[in-house]
Amino acid sequence: EQKRDVYDRYGKDGLMGAAGPGGSRANAGAPEFTFTFRSAHDVFREFFGGRDPFAEFFDDVLPFSELRGPGPRHHGGGHFFSPFPGSSDFFASSFSSGADAGLGFRSVSTSTTFVNGRRITTKRIIENGRERVEVEEDGELKSIHIDG
């Protein structure tokens, strides 16, 4: 039972007698590990290099970002979640249906991609069996395709 407790706490290394960082083994059943408590803010700041990885997302995507007023915006280095520098993706979808009230069916899906500093938004609207696709670039409508 003691071995199970050691394994649950420290894994295979605990059973093998490996010492934790900064400690020597005095007791085979209780490995020594050190832990230094740090605030979550310090860990976050260190991990992201002082940069807020969410600033670009909220500056560019949310409609009220224009209300932010003058001041620096953090656009350098690409989006944090993107595997490719200079581009990022944000996806949101919504669904509403009025079929029960005899109003038909409506589905709206919006996808926003940032490529080379430009915001490209594609909105797919399916209503009563017809699909309409609207593409905007930096807020300017570029194309509308109606199918069905």
N, C-alpha and C positions, 0 to 999 in steps of 0.2 A: 504494500500500500504506500509506503514511503517512496519507493522508486516511481510509482505512478504519479505521485504528487510532484516529485522533482521533474519528471518528464513533462507533465502538464504545464509547469511553470517555466522551464528552461530548455525544453526540447532535448534532442539527442545529445547535444554538447553537455548538458547538465549531468547526464548519466555517464558520459565518457570522462568526466573529471576536468573538463576544460574550464579554465578560469575566465571570468568576465573581464572586461576592460579595467585595467588598473588594480587588479586584485590577484592574490595568490590563494590557492585552495588550502583551507585549513580543515574543512570537513567535506567528505565526499558527497554527503547528502544535501549540502546547502552551498551552491556556488555563489561567489561574491560578484555582484555587479554594481557599478556606480551609475547614478542618475543625477543629472543636473536639471533642476526645474527652470524653465524659461517661459516667459509670457507668449501666448499665441501670436501676438502682434510682432514680437521680435523674430519668431520663427518664420512667419509669413514674409516679413520684410527681408530677412536674410535669404530665404528660398527664392523670392522673386526679384532680388537685387534692388529693392527699394521702389520698384515699378509696380503700379497697380494694374494687374492683368485684365481687369474688368473695365477700366476707364474708356478704352476705345469702343468697346461694345456698347456701353451706355451712352457715350457721346454721339455715336453714329446711328444707332438703331432706334432709340426711343424718341417718340415725337416731341416730347418736351425738351429735348436737348438744345433746341434753338433758344429756349428761355434762359439758358445758362449765362448768357452775356459774354462780354469780352474776357479774354484771359487765355492762358496756354491750354492747349488740348494735347493729349498724349497720343500721337499717331505713329511714332517711330517704331521700327522693328517688327512690323506686322502684328497680326492678331495672335494672342497667346495660345489659342486652341488649334491654330492652323498648322498642318504638317508642311505647308509650303509657304515660304516667306512672301509677304505682300498680298496674301489672299486669306479670306476667312469665310466661314459659313454660319448663318443663323437660320434656324427653321422654326416656324410656328404655324400651327394650323387651327382652324376653328370650324365648328360644324353646328348648323342649326337646321331644324326641320319643322315645317308647318303642315306636314302631311295629315295629321289628325284633324286639323281645322279646315282641310280642303285647299290649303294654300300651295301645295306642291312640296318640292324638295330643293334644298340649297346647301351646297358644301363649298367652303372657301379654304384654300390652302395657299399660304404665302411663304416664299423662300427668298431670302436676301443673301447675296454673296458679295464680298468685297474683293475686287480684283484691281491691282495697281492703283489703289486709292479711289476707285470708283465704286459706287454702290449700285448693284444691279438687283432689282426686285422683280420676281416673277410671281404673279398672282393667278391661280387657277380657280375659276368659279364654275361649278357645275350646278345648273338650275334647270329643273324639269327636263332632264336628259340632254341638255345642251351644254357644251363646254366652251368657256371663253378664257383665253390666256392673254394676260396683259403683261408687258415687259416695260419696266421703267429703268432709266439709267440716271443716277443722281437726281431723282425726283421728276425727271422729264419723261413723259410717255413716249416710248419708241415704237411699240407695235401692239396690235390687238389681233388675235386670231380667233375666229369663231368657227366651231365645228359642230355639225349635227343640226 
